[in-house]
Amino acid sequence: MFDLPHDPKSFTMPLGDHLDELRKRLILALLIPIPLALVLFTFSDGLVELLLEPLQDVQRNGGYPQQVQVLSPPEFLIMKIKLSIIFAIVISVPWIILQVWLFTAPGLYPWERRFIHILFPGSIILTVAGILIMYVVMLPIMLFVLMSITSGINAPEELIPMVPPGEVDSTVATIPILESPPEAVQLGQAWIDPGTATLRMAVSSEDPASHRILNIPLQGASVVAQVFRLTSYINFVLLLLLGITIAFQMPLVILLLGWIGIVTHEWLSRNRKYALLVCALLAAITTPADVVSMFLMLIPLYLLYELGILLLRVLPASRVAGDIERQP
C-alpha cells in the first residue's frame, strides 16, 4: 500500500528532514480531528443525550427526578465544546495511528512491519468492545449501586391520618396520579408522574394550539437529593471511558511483550495469582470506591489477561513474521 524501503539502513536522511517529516505528520494528524470537532459540535446535544441515557434509565427505574443541574451560564457551552473535541479525537484515532505508523515504518524491517497488521485492528476491536461493555453493562450497574447507597438515609416519615376511601370529600381539590400524560390537557391542569417522580403542569405557550409542560421534581423521604451536576457526571463517564479504553489494550501489550522476548506464555501462566492482584489494584484505581464497581472492572481485566496469554500462544513472533528473511 505504501512505498517503504526493504532495508531501513538504506533509508537515511538528515536531522532537518526528519523534523520536516515529523511536522508534516503532525499537521496531517490534525487535519481530521479539527474539522470533525466543528461538525460534531452541531450534534453535541445528541452526544449529551447519549451519555445521559444510562443515568436517566436508572433515575426512572428508581423513581428519582430525571434532571441534571447546570450551575453557571457558560458551563453547558464549555462542556459541549469539550465533548466535541474528545469525540473527534476518539473517532480520528485510526487516522492518527496511521500517521505515526508512516513516520516510523521506514525505520523498520519488513518482518517487523507485519506486527502492525495485528496490533492496529486488534486495538480498534478491543477499544470498541470496551466502550460498548462500559456503556451497556458497567455504567448502568455502577450508577444503580452508587445511587442506592444514599437511598437508605431517610428523614423521619411524617404520618397523617388518611380519610377512608368511602368518605372522600369530592369538594377537596386533589392532583391526579397518571401513569402517562393525557392526550389533551387544559391550561392549568396538573398531574403527578410516578415514573419520573415529577409534578407536571400545563402553562400557556406561544403556540395557541398547544401548552407548555412544566416539570417539578418531587423529593421523597431521602435526606440526600439525587440530582447531579451535568459537568461532574460527564467527567465521571469520560474518566471511566478512558480507564476502560486503556485497560482493554492489555492483550495487545502482553502480545507485544511476548514478541520482543520480555515474557512468555508459560511465565504468564505460572504467575496468574500475581496478575489477579495487579488486576484488582487497577480495578480499584479506575472505578468508584465501591466493591461492586471494582468487581465489574476486575472480571473483564482478568479475562483480558487470559486473552493475552491465548494470543501469545496462537500468534508467536515467528508465526507473524512468516518466511520473510530477518536482517541482523
N, C-alpha and C positions, 0 to 999 in steps of 0.2 A: 504493500500500500504506500509506503514511504521509502524514498531513496536513501537508504542508510548504508554506510560503509561496511564491508565484510570484516575488515581488520581495523579496530579502533585506533591502533597505533599509527595508521596512515592518515587518520583524520585529526590533524593538528591545526591550531590557529592561535594567533597572538592573544594576549590577555584582553586587549581592547576589543577584539572581535567577539570574544566570549561575553564581555559585558554588553556589547551591542545585541548579541543573540538573546541574552537574559532580558534586556529591556524590551526586545521585540515580543518575547513570550509573555512577559507581564502585561504588556498592552493588549495582546491578543486574548489573554485570560480574562481581562476586564471588559472585553467587547460584548460579551453575552450578559454577565450579571447586571451591569449598569442599566442598559435599556430594558432588560427584563424586569428589574425592580420598578421602573417607571410604569410598565404595563401592569404589573401586579398591584401597584398602588390603587389603580382604578377598580380592582376586585378585592381590595383589602377588607371591605365589610364582610364579604363572603368568607375570607380567611378567619376573621374574628368569630363569625358564627360557627365555623367548622371546629375551632378549638374550644368554643363554649358548649358545644353539643353534649360531650360527656358529662360536664358539670350540670347542665340543665336536666339531663336524664336522671342523675342522682337526686337533684333537688326535687324534681317532680315526683319520683318514686318515694322519696322520704317526706313529702308534704312540706318542703321548705319553699320560701319565696324564690321564684326563678329570676333573680336580679343580681347584678354586679354593680359596684359603685365606681364612679369616676370623680376624683376629688379636686381636680384643677382643670381650668379651661383648655390648656394645650395637651393634657395628658393623653386623651384619646388620639389626637393627631400624631403625637410623637410615637405612640405605640403602633399605630398603623404604618408609619414610615419604617420603624424597626422591623415589623413583621414582613413588610415587602422586601426589605434588604435581605433578611435571613432566608426567606423562602427562595429568593432569586439565587442566593449563593448555593443553597441546597440543590436546586434544580440544575445549576451550572457546574456541579462537581465533576461530572464526566468530562466536560469540556476543559475544566481547569486541570484535571489529571492528565488529559491528553497533551496539553501544553507542557506540563512538567516532564512527561514522557518524551516528547520531541526534543526537549532540551538535553536530557540525559542519555537518550538512546544511542547517539553516535559514539559514546564512550564505552558501550557495552559490546561484548562478543555476541554473535548470532545465537548461540545456545543460551546465553543469559537473557536475551530479549524474549525468549519463549515463555519465561515465567510470568510476564505481564499479561499473557493471554488467559491465565488462570486468576491472577490477583485482581485484575481490573473488573471483569464481570462478576467475580465472586464477591468483591466489595460492594458492588451495586445491589446484588441479590440480598446479601446479608443486611445492608442498610435498609432496604425496602421492607424486608421481613421484620426487622427490629422496630421500625416505625409503626407498622401495622399491629404488631403484638402490643406495643405500648399504648396505642390509641384505642384499640378494640378491647383489650383484655386488662392490661395492668392499670391504666389510668382510671377507668371506672371503679375498679375494686379499691384502689388507693383512696380515691375521693370518698367512697362509701365508708371505708374504715375511719378515715380522718374526721369525717363529719359525724360519725356515730359516737366518737369519743366524747364530744361535748353534749350529746343529746341527753345524757343522764344527769346533767347539772340543772335541776329544775327549781323554780321558786315554789313556795308553799301554795298549794292549789286553793283557790277561793271557791267555796261551795255555797250555792244559793238554792233555796228550796225551789223545786220545779212544780209548775202547775200541771195537774193530771191532764192527759190528752182530751178527756171528755169535757173538761171545764175551761177550754181555751176561750179567751175573750177575743172575738173577731174584730173588735174596735181597736185593739192594740196593733200598731204597725210592726211588722216583722220583715226581715230581709230573707228572701228565699235562698235555699242552698240548691244549686243546679249543677249537675254533672257536666253539662255542656252549655255554651251560651245560647240564648234564644235566637230563633231565626230572625226576628224583628223586635227591636226594643223601642221603648218610648223615652223621650227626653226626661232625664232624672231617674230612670229605673236603675235599680242596683240589685246585685245578687252576689253570692259567695261561691267561688270556685274551689271546692275542697282539694282538687287535684294539684293546683298550684298554690294553695293557701293564700289566695288574694281576694280582696273585695273589689268587684268591678262595678263601674258606674258610667252611664251614658250621659255625655255632655254635648253641647252644641259644637258644630264644626263649620268650616267654610262651605262645605258641600251641603246644600239643603236637602239632598236625598239620603243622607246618612248621618250618623252620630259618631263622635269620637269616644272611645272607651278608655277610661282611666283605670289603672290598676294600683291598688293599695295593698302592699304585703301585710299579712297578719302574723304577728308574733305569738307563738304558743307559750307553753309553761316554762320553756327552757330559758335560763338566765342569759346564756350566750346566744346572740343573734347570728344565724348562719347566713350572713351577707358578705360577699367577698369583694375586694378591690380588683378591678379588671386588670390593671398592670401587674399586680402581685400574682394573680392567677396565671396570666400569660407567661410571666417569667418562670413560674414554677413548672409549667408544661414544657417550656423551651429548655430549661436546665435538665429536666428529666429526659427529654428527647435527645439532648447532646450526650448525656451519660449512656443512654441505650445505644445510640449510634456508635459511640466509641467501643462500648463493651462487646457489641456484636461483631467487631473485627477480630476477636480473639482467635478463631480458627485460622485466619489468614496469617496472623502474627506467629502462631505455632508452626504453620506450614513454612513460612519464610525462615524461621529459626532452624527448622529441620533441614531446609535446603542448604543453608550456609554452614551446617555442621555443628551448631551450638547444642542442639538437643536431638534425641532420637525418640521414636515412638515407644521403645522399650523403657527408656528412662522416664518418660512421661507416665507410662502405665504404672511403674513402680511407685511413683510419688503422687498418687491420686489424693491421698489424705491431706497432703500439704496444699495441693491445688484447691481442694474443697475449702480449706481455711482461707486461702487468698481470695477465693470467690466470695466467701462470706464477708470478708473485710470490704471488698469492692461493693458488694450489695449494700452494706451498712453505710458506706460513704455516699453512694449515688441515689439513695432513696430517703424519704422522710423517716423520722425517728419512731417507727412502729414496727413491730415484729412481722405483721402480715406483709407489709410492703417489702421488707428485707427478704422474706422467703419468696415473694413473687419475682424478685430480681435474681435470687440465688439459684433457683431452679433452671432458668434458661442459661445463666452463666456457666453452670457446671455442664449442662448438655452441650454448650458450645465448646467447652474444653474437650469433651469426649469426641465431638465432631472434628476438632483439630487433630486428635490422635488418629482417627479414622482416615482423614485426608492424607496425613503423613504416611500412613501405611499404603494407601492406594496410589498416591502420587509422589513417590520419592523423586529426588532431583535427577537421578539418572533416567528415569522414565520421561520426565518432562523435557529434558534436554534432547532426548532421542538419539539419532545416529549422527548428529552434527559434530564434526570434529572440534574438540575443545583446544583452545590456544593456551599456551603457557602464560 
